[in-house]
Amino acid sequence: MFTTGFARHVARRYRKRGLDRTAARMVAFLQERGIEGATVLEIGGGVGEIQIELLRRGAASAVGLELSPSYRDEAARLLAEAGLTGRAQYRIHDIAADPGGVAAADVVVLHRVVCCYPDYERLLAAVADHAGRLVVFSHPPRNLAGRVFVGVTNLAMRLRKQRYRAFVHPPEAMLDVLRERGLRPAYAHRGLTWQVAGLER
């Protein structure tokens, strides 16, 4: 599913329209809490548009973790176009499977990532352990609209004989994983198709 063609599409959309509304809300939350000089870790960063916007707003550096190499070239092009080459690093790494393989950061971001990972507890535990100050993540709502959206997505994947599956994890249970590791909710946006949770130490 996450091919180089998909990466080109995402990069073109960002060049034309900027961040999507959900990503813009996430960036606004982080900026409001203060990101000047901060280190950023984005899990499932794709072509890195959120990293670029945070670097433009004062973050010192960023690391984007991906499971697919398909985004690498487009991420490098966008960084070069923004004049930010050298301030962001693209890595193939599963933080849930190997938490010790990546350094902690002031800020950890996950946009449309938790819904792609079956074991949210393992993923978010690793996130919390790597977050010095702030965590922000988006996820589909656990309501009828969210279940239908994910169900249609998974049906399409099956019909295409692709292995990708999406998940609608319980929002409070996800927050509990982060709360248990010293983070407290500081922001919430409840959209129809995407919700945002921001937490701080």
C-alpha positions in Angstrom: 0.0 0.0 0.0 2.7 2.5 1.0 4.5 2.6 -2.3 6.8 5.3 -3.9 3.8 6.3 -6.0 1.8 6.9 -2.8 4.7 8.9 -1.4 4.8 11.1 -4.5 1.1 11.7 -4.1 1.4 12.7 -0.5 4.4 15.0 -1.2 2.5 16.7 -4.1 -0.5 17.3 -1.9 1.6 18.9 0.8 3.4 21.2 -1.7 0.0 22.3 -3.0 -2.1 22.5 0.2 0.2 22.3 3.2 -0.6 20.2 6.2 -4.0 18.4 6.5 -6.3 19.8 9.2 -5.5 17.1 11.7 -1.7 17.5 11.3 -2.1 21.3 11.5 -3.9 20.9 14.9 -1.1 18.7 16.1 1.6 21.1 15.1 -0.4 24.0 16.7 -0.6 22.1 20.0 3.1 21.5 20.0 3.9 25.1 19.1 1.7 26.4 21.8 3.5 24.3 24.4 6.9 25.5 23.1 9.2 23.7 20.6 12.1 26.2 20.3 15.3 24.1 20.3 13.4 20.9 20.8 14.3 17.5 19.4 11.5 15.7 17.5 10.8 12.0 17.0 8.1 11.2 14.5 6.9 7.7 14.3 5.4 6.8 10.9 6.5 10.2 9.6 6.0 9.4 5.9 7.4 12.2 3.7 8.1 14.3 6.8 5.8 17.2 6.4 5.1 17.5 10.1 8.8 17.4 10.8 9.4 20.2 8.3 6.7 22.4 9.9 8.1 21.9 13.4 11.6 22.7 12.2 10.4 25.9 10.6 8.8 26.8 13.9 12.0 26.4 15.9 12.6 22.8 16.6 16.3 21.9 16.5 16.3 18.5 14.8 14.0 15.7 13.8 14.1 11.9 13.4 11.4 10.2 11.3 10.9 6.5 11.8 9.3 4.4 9.1 8.6 0.7 8.3 8.8 1.4 4.6 11.6 2.8 2.5 9.2 4.1 0.0 9.0 7.6 1.5 12.8 8.2 1.7 13.4 10.0 -1.6 10.3 12.3 -1.3 11.2 13.1 2.3 14.7 14.1 1.2 13.3 16.3 -1.7 10.9 18.1 0.6 13.7 18.8 3.1 15.9 20.2 0.4 13.1 22.4 -1.0 12.6 23.8 2.5 16.3 24.4 3.0 16.4 22.0 6.0 18.7 19.2 4.7 20.8 17.9 7.5 18.3 18.8 10.3 16.1 15.7 9.9 17.0 12.0 9.7 15.0 9.3 8.0 15.3 5.8 9.5 13.7 2.4 8.9 12.9 1.2 12.5 10.1 -0.3 14.5 10.2 1.4 17.9 7.7 -1.0 19.4 9.8 -4.0 18.5 13.2 -2.4 19.3 12.7 0.5 21.7 16.4 0.7 22.5 17.4 1.3 18.9 16.4 4.9 18.9 17.2 7.9 21.2 14.6 9.7 23.2 13.4 13.2 22.1 11.6 16.2 23.7 8.6 15.7 21.4 7.1 12.5 20.0 4.5 12.6 17.2 2.3 9.9 15.6 -0.1 11.0 12.9 -2.4 8.2 11.7 0.0 5.6 13.0 -1.7 4.0 16.1 -4.5 2.7 13.9 -2.0 0.9 11.7 -0.4 -1.0 14.6 -2.1 -4.0 16.2 -0.4 -3.8 19.6 -1.2 -0.2 20.7 0.0 -0.9 24.3 3.5 -1.9 23.2 3.7 1.0 20.8 2.5 3.7 23.1 4.6 2.4 26.0 7.7 2.8 23.8 6.4 6.3 22.8 6.0 7.4 26.4 9.5 6.0 27.3 11.0 8.2 24.5 9.1 11.4 25.2 10.9 14.0 27.3 8.1 16.6 27.4 5.3 16.1 24.8 3.4 13.5 22.9 0.7 14.1 20.3 -1.1 11.5 18.3 -4.1 11.1 16.0 -6.5 8.1 15.8 -9.9 7.3 14.3 -12.8 7.6 16.8 -14.2 4.5 18.3 -17.8 5.2 17.1 -19.9 4.0 14.2 -18.2 6.3 11.7 -14.8 5.2 12.8 -15.7 1.5 12.7 -17.2 1.9 9.2 -14.2 3.7 7.9 -11.8 1.1 9.2 -14.0 -1.7 8.1 -14.2 -0.4 4.5 -10.5 0.1 4.5 -9.8 -3.4 5.6 -12.3 -4.8 3.1 -10.5 -2.9 0.3 -7.2 -4.3 1.5 -8.5 -7.9 1.5 -9.9 -7.5 -2.0 -6.5 -6.2 -3.2 -4.8 -9.1 -1.5 -2.7 -6.7 0.6 -1.6 -7.5 4.2 -2.3 -4.0 5.7 -5.1 -3.8 8.2 -6.3 -0.8 10.2 -7.5 -0.9 13.8 -9.9 1.2 16.0 -8.3 1.0 19.5 -10.1 2.3 22.6 -9.1 6.0 23.2 -9.2 5.9 27.0 -7.1 2.7 27.1 -4.5 4.3 24.8 -4.4 7.4 27.1 -4.1 5.1 30.1 -0.9 3.6 28.7 0.6 7.1 28.5 -0.8 8.2 31.9 0.8 5.3 33.6 4.2 6.5 32.3 3.9 10.0 33.6 2.1 11.9 30.8 -1.1 13.8 31.4 -3.7 14.8 28.8 -3.4 18.5 27.8 -5.3 18.7 24.5 -8.1 16.8 22.8 -9.8 17.3 19.5 -12.7 15.0 18.6 -13.3 15.1 14.9 -15.7 13.0 12.9 -13.0 10.9 11.2 -9.8 11.7 13.2 -9.2 12.6 16.8 -6.1 14.2 18.3 -4.7 13.7 21.8 -1.9 15.9 23.2 -0.1 15.0 26.4 2.7 16.6 28.5 4.9 15.7 31.4 
